Amino acid sequence: MAAAPPSDDIDRLLFLELARKNFENIYTKNPVDTDNLKNWAEALLELASFQDRAESIKYIRDAESKLAEALEISPRKHDILYYLGNAYTSHAFHIQDQVEAKLYFTKATQYFQEALKEEPTNTLYQQSVELSLNAPALHTEFQKHMADQAHAVGGRSTSRAKVPKKKKNSDLKYDILGWVILAVGIVAWVGMAKSHVPPP
């Protein structure tokens, strides 16, 4: 039997679900509010981290579409460009195929570069471009590690342990992916905190 998620995770999940519904309601009243679309996409990206792989990709694609819609309204809005880069980076880490993942990393880099072009002094955008250029190598290492894990677990498993092996391997994969997403989120949060003065 799986352990219950920590209370903090449940609270965060409930908060994000309520926020997502709120952003959806705002959208029905004002579909051209780019900040609302961006915030909705942010909530979807964070909700993706609570899902299994297939569901995560659905949430990420939904976030990508919200950000693309916001860009149609405001094509040069740097924070939307930046978040679209984050969405493509998250998407890439959910893909096992190196070639397909690299396409998403390339898109992410382009959006980070466009955000930096719109706001050249933003250090968060500069760091994101650098990290994005190194992301395919990190993805390759991640996939290699996963393959090594699967091979090591497969080598000593018995027929009785086959089902738990897959679950354990999947859990490790999502643990690592969660840390990657958390690192991107922390970098984003710190950068946004530095670049925006809070309202009085």
N, C-alpha and C positions, 0 to 999 in steps of 0.2 A: 504494500500500500504506500502511495506517495505521501511524503510529508506535506502538511499544510503550508502554504506560503506565509512568510512573515507578515505580521499585521501592517507594517509600514508599506509593504508591496500592495496589499489589498487596499489600503487607504489611497495610495497613489493611483492605482488602477481605477478606483471609483471616481476620484477627482478628475482623471483624464477622460473618463467616459462622460461625465457631466459636462466637462469643458467642450468635448467634441459635439455633444448635442446642442450646447449653447451656440457654438460657432455655426452649426448647421441652421439653427433658427435665425441667427443674424443674417446668414446668407440668403434665406428665403425673402427677407425684407430688403436687403441691399446687396445684390450679387456682384456689385462692382467695388466693394470694400476690399482693397488689396491687403490691408493689415489683417482683416478677419480671415481671408483666405490663407495668408501666411501662418497665422496662429492655429488655424484648423489643421494645416499640414504638419505643423510642429507637434500637435497633440497626436495625430495619426502616426508620426514617426516614433514617438515615445511609446504609444500603445503597441506598436509592432514588436517592441522588445519583450512584451508579455505573451507573445503568440508562438505557435510552432512555426516551422520554416514556411510552409505553404501560406498560412494566414498572414505571417509577417510580410511576405512579398505582396499580398493583396493590399495590406495597409500602406506599404511603401508606395505602390503604384498609385493608390488613391491620393497620397500626399503629393506625389509628382504631378498628378493631373491638376490638383488645386494650385500648386505653385506655377505650373505652365499657364493656367487660366489667369492668375494674377499678373504674370509677365505680359500676357496679351493686353492687359489694361495699362500696365506701367512697365514697358520693356527695359527701362534703365534703372529700375529700383534695386540698389545694391544688396539690400538685405534679402530680398526674394531670390536674387541670383545666387547668393551665398547658400541659402537654405536648399535650393534646388541642387547645388553641388553636394551638400550633405546627404540629400535623399538618394542621389545616384551612387554616392559612396556606400551607403547602407545597403542599397540594392546589390551592388557588386559583391559585397561580402556574403550575401545569401546565395550566390551562384557558385557552383563547383567548377564549371568549365572555365578554364583560364582565358580563352579567347573571348568568350562572351563577357566575362567579368571585366576584362581589359577595356572593352567598349564602354562600359559604364564608368570606369575610372577615367577614361578619356573625356567623356561628357562632363564628369564632375570637375575635372581640371579646367575645362573650358569655362564653366560657370564660375568657378572660383577666380579665374583670371579676369573674367568680365566684371565681377564684383570689385576686384582690386582696381581695375581700370576706372570704375566709377568713383571709387574712394581710395586713392593711392596711398594715403597715410594710415590706413587701417591695418594694424599689425596682425590681427586675427586673420584677415584675408591673405596676407603675405604668408603666414604660417600654414594656412590651409592649402595654398598652392604648393608649397614645399612638401607637405605631408601627402598630398594627392599624387604628386609625382613619384613618391616612394610606395604608394599603396599597392600597386601590382606585385611588388616584391614581397610585401607583407602578406598579401593574399596567397602567393605561391608557398610561402613558409607555413601559413596556416593550413593550407590544403595538404602539404607534405606531412605536417604534424598529425593531421587527422588520419591520413593514410597509414602512417606509422602506428598510431594508436589502434586503428582497426586491425592491422596486421598482428600487433603484439597481443591484443585481446583475443583475436581469432586463433592464434597459435596455441594458446593454453586453455581454450574453452572446451567444454564438453557439449554433447548434444543437449543436455539439460540446461546449460547456461546460455544458449543462443539468444533467447528473447531478452534477458537482462543485458547481454552484451550490447545489443543494438541500442537499448535505452540509455545505457551508461555512455556509449560513444556519442549519442545525440546530445545528452546532457552536457558533456564536455565541450562539444562544438558550440552550443548556445552559451555556455559560460564564457568561452573565449570571445565569441561574437558580442556578448553583453559588455565585456570589458572594453572592446574596441569602440562600441557605440557610446559607452560611458565616457571614454577619453575624449571622443569627438564632442560630446555634449558639454563636458567641463571646459574644454578649450573655447567652445562657442559661448558659453555662459560668461566666462571670464572676459572674453573679448568684447561681448556686448555690454557688460557692466562697465568696462573701461571707456567704451566709445559713446555711451549714452549717459548723460547727466539725468538723474531721476527728477521727475517733476516736483515742484514744491508742494 
